[in-house]
Amino acid sequence: MRITHLHGFNFRSLDDMAIDLTDDGLIAMVGAPGSGKSSLLSLVPFVLYGDTGQNGSLPDLRRRGSDESDRCGGAVTLIHNGDRIEASRWLTRTRPKGKIKETGHASLTINGETVDGMTPTRLTAEMTRILGQPKDSFRGANFIGQGEVDTLATATPTEVQALVEHHTGLAPLTRARQKAREAAREAATTAKALPGDAEELQRAEANLDEAQEETQECARLAETATTKRDHARSLLADASATVDRLRRATETARDSLDKVVAARAVAESARQRADEAAQAAREQCPNGTDTGDLDEQIAALEERMQLLVGVGVSYRDAQGAAARAHSRLQTAQQSVQQVDRDALAREIDEAASARDRAADAERSALNAQAAANAEGERLAKAVQQLRSAETGSACCPTCRQNVADLDALISQFDEEAAAVQARADKAVADRRTAVAAHQQASRRISDIEATLREADTADRDAQRARQDADAAEGTATARAADMRAAVTALDGTADDDLAGEPLLNAGLAAHAAAKTKVGQLRQLRQVLVAASETRAAADHATGQVQVAQEQVVDAPDPAEVAEAVAEQQRLQSDYDEAVDKAARADKVLGSAQVALMQMQTWVEGERAKWDAKREALDAAEVAAGTAEAIGALRSELLAEYTGQISAAATELLARFGGEHVAFHLDSDFVPRVELLDGTLVETKTLSGGEKARAGLAFRLGITLQITRGGVPDQVLGDEVTNYLDEEGRRAVISALGQLFPSVVLISHTSEALDFAARTIALDRDPLGATMLQGEPRPQEPLAEAG
């Protein structure tokens, strides 16, 4: 992985700064303390992983004094496995409800192709996948922090262990081990404090067994009593059924005799009603008329009545139509008589003469107006010529003679022009009067012609009304003949000349008489039907008497009934006694069951307490095992990692040269170097240059352990030479330049300049923004120290 470009905007002390890191060799980034050097390097883990490191929360990253509407963040361009990767991460600030809120945004471009749907969380995941390292491993492999070289060579074992675990990723495992140990201790304490005893549970279970045996015996006795009660109830039910059967048989025999008596009474009553109906029929129909004859007579009368109603309605409608036609005829004739055609013709002639006179007057006025306009134009031209002529040389436009008094002649022409204008105005007024008279005469002619057209229409309407009246009168006469025929058909009387309202009244009278006749026939038919129905009812009642006699049954022996009732009473007494015994047995069983439930509750409580305690003891044992397993894994990994670090550091010491042939880091976390004779010397006791090389070998050994032996293409160092003397600083810078193709080193001492292939000098005013030296300074300070 090789970072080629950095771009920060409003990030810590950076305003808007872009840095090119494509050069090979050592790039020294120098400047006074607080100039913002660390701001540039801290931009890398923030953009790639969202790691703020020791820079605080997200709001703390924004450059002080920057506009809140501006973005805060940066972009990193890097080359990895031949791919060009451009990652950007930035913040936008809002203040919902007055509180500061920073919202993250991100973008990612790989070989010029933008990855869609990029979010800050996804960018972190993508960079972890692409680089194959989470943020802590990335820092450990590619960053060397301030004072780490000196710390690893001179610090206490605890500090060394903390750095090693942080860079190798074992710190979370160490924290997990500590948490597991604390959880194991807490689980053991909790289990010990819980109530619960196995012996108490055994005593409760023994008492429960005794209660169950007692309850089972009570249940057996209650079941026996219930069986006897049920048997007594069955015997009582059989006896009761026998008594009910005998009683129902007695009631059935009595009911059968009552039905015979009732049937005989009904038959006798039916015979009397039949005889009375037959006598009434004989009296009203002495000639033997039957219902069929009556139905035919009724149908014939109703048919003629319906015919009379239809004819009567038609005749009444025809009379109304004839009356309306005569009314329309009278109205049309009145309209024709109201029009005086001779008078209208004279008015038309008078209006035409007036229109002609108005037309002549209009033409005369137009001619007069034209003449006046022409004269006016002539006078206007003459006046214009006179006014434009020179004094003494003017001549009259009419006679062409010289004018002695020019002003007098102009005055004369002005007076004539005024007179001509008056004649023109009068001609216009006369023409308007003539036009109005012409329009009035034309309107009068149009009105008279419209009246004549209406009169013609009235004549035609009158002729049609005469035709309609004649047709309606003929229809009414035909309907009157039909009406008289229908009245006669109903046995009414209608003379040949009878018509109008008298004919309609005759029809109503004939219809009323026929309706009365139909009513009488229907009443007579009802008498015949009643006689027939009552005879049939009498015959049916006689048959029902025979049926009732056949259904008479014998009653049971009274002695048998009395014996069955006595047996029922005895079994009822036995059943009552059995019910009482079963109730007492159920009560005893209920008491035993209550005692059993109490025992079960006691046992369940003791069992729950013991189960909880046993579960807590098991959990404590599992927690202790987990803590032990995590500790064993951590020890195993530490041994593996320290061995890998020692091997890598030993190889680096060999490349550095010198008397140190090996590096050792054991479980005591005291770094040592081995001399040619096999002597082990703690690194903190070495001289400045030796200590620096040993510390650097140790730190780079951690890097190689993370990268599994692969040397990174680039390393970023943030004042890694702090706390070293001059010899140590030179040794560290020289070694870094030998090992890595690209080194970006922050330093504020002069040794870095002696090894640098390129120098980036940074400067910053107090409370201002970081700038490259030589750039123009802004007018007002913006940012805090980097």
Disulfide bonds with the S-S distance in Angstrom:
none
